[in-house]
């Protein structure tokens, strides 16, 4: 045999693992006496070999009874906690990144989504690295992968908590984020105590790589959320014009063509949340004394809550009546950059009409597609006076008769959606009232069907509605045109 023993069992390391060498060559490692026998059996040693025979086995740092990790429950608890936290963080990365990577409108937003998916891939690779690092450490980079996965989890959860603190809305998801944030702090502390960087080749290059990745993520996210929506302005070309009237010699009425036109001349595609065109006839009397300027705040329009913004000295007792109204392109439709939409209607008037002028107003509310995406359910209109519609019902006496569009709207950067309550966009249209639209956390599906529309309006948080309108770019655009009825009658062609 010689002087040197056949088998040498080294002292236990910090984890309780004892390395096994034969003639100076490492042949394995063991956590317990049972594992030591497995290693020796694999090498051809008999099962009944006397391990306390110093002529065959030499023990360093303790005899055959010294196995600090004999049962290994502490190590297994650490592995389990690491795996659970890493799996939770991986799921969070995928939930956030998948939507943006495949469905975001801009390249910057898709890049952010891809970075989150990449972080999820790294954490997926880190899962077996956790077992290896707290196991036999056969892979030299296992510690680096675990550290990278933990750092990504800490960065993501910190960012999510920061975004949540801006609104501080209680949602179930924030409890998960907070739990993962606390887990990442514990995991990072554990890795620091393990001095994991000792096993990382070129630790400085590794640290530089992590820092650069974090900076690129922060820059891309900032560009996507802040710069891109602000840098791209909105611009629309709208037209509303009356054409040459048509009539017959024996006819008592005339047909007045109405041409409507809208074009998205800006760089951002938009949703049309609600739109409307309204043709009204103006009634007025001639004021020889020129006292019409004094009547601007004393007419029937004021009673309805509308203060006129114009006045004429020789026009008195001004009153408007709606002649025709309708929708232009329709709620839920879109106008991409450079896209245009035209519509022609015919307005019927008696030849002996009492109106002095005709006025048309084309208006619609738009929502920027680079900031939000409206779910498909919004495209289907519901009737407020039909109870079977399901989403909302209110008797006409209390609410009037309204066409309602209601649906979930999601911010284009999924980080916002994860840290906020759901937001809904709702639009109302009626021939008797002005169209309206707003974005808020109010959900019609959870509202009592017996409540009137006006009660619902009173309960809305105006500050929230204003904030959400700015966040999603909910804006109104309009154009109007007015012509003389006498001039139209003279132009009338048979």
Secondary structure, 3 states (H helix, E strand, C coil): CCCCCCEEECCCCCCCCEEEEECCEEEEEECCHHHHHHHHHHCCCCCCCCCCCCCCEEECCCCCCCCCCCCCHHHHHHHHHHHHHHHHHHHHHHHHHHHHHHHCCCHHHHHHHHHHHHHHHHHHHHHHHHHHHCCCCCCCCHHHHHHHHHHHHHHHHHHHHHHHHHHCCCCHHHHHHHHHHHHHHHHHHHHHHCCHHHHCCCHHHHHHHHHHHHHHHHHHHHHHHHHHHHHCCCCEEEEEEECCCEECCCCCEEEEEEEEEEEECCCCCEEEEEEEEEEEEEEEEECCCCCHHHHCCCCHHHHCCCCCCCCCCCEEEEEEEEEEEECCCCCCCEECCCCEEEEEEEEEEECCCCCCEEEEEEEEEEEECCCEEECHHHHCCEECCCHHHCCCCCCHHHHCCCEEEEEEEEECCHHHHHCCCCEEEEEEEECCEEEEEEEECCCHHHCCCCCCHHHHHHHCCHHHHHHHHHHHCCEEEEEEEEEEHHHHHHHCEC
